[in-house]
């Protein structure tokens, strides 16, 4: 999603306000239905539970693998991203070791709730520009911009870096899951 990238790259953005969950859910649905090997989504179970009210189950998670990486803890997500950064640096230094899509060609969207751990998240975001990472942080983010989202009639309004407002159509958690299941059924036959 262009808007998700614009907000979250390279410093990350804190997404707050009454439309925050709706907006982040809409971004996540758009990313997962993009069908691109060049998109990677990093998120914890906590954020999935929060955004989809528990309806994003293991079968759905599996259907969107390997583009979707779900971790139990924020620390696990950080470790994964640090490893990806290290491997991308190695691929840059030795282009002959690349297998499949080079990590330097992947756009990573990291959904996190840093809270008191913002200073632990920040070092990864400091490498975001060179490693194509967009950080969409639920709640305040002291190391980047803060976007306060309003919502009305399934439309979230966000103010962009240029100062203009953009509207994003949102869906309730159950609707969003239905959209994801429908898309997963088209690309994989193993989802009920």
Secondary structure, DSSP 8 states (H G I E B T S, - for coil): -HHHHHHHSSS-EEEESTTHHHHHHHHHHHHHTS--TTEEEEEEHHHHHHHHTT---HHHHHHTTTTEEEESSHHHHHHHHHHHHHHHHHHHH-GGG--SS-GGG-EEEEEE--GGGHHHHHHHHHTHHHHTEEEEEES--TTSEEEE-EEETTEEEEE-TTS-EEEEE---HHHHHHHHHHHHHHH-S---
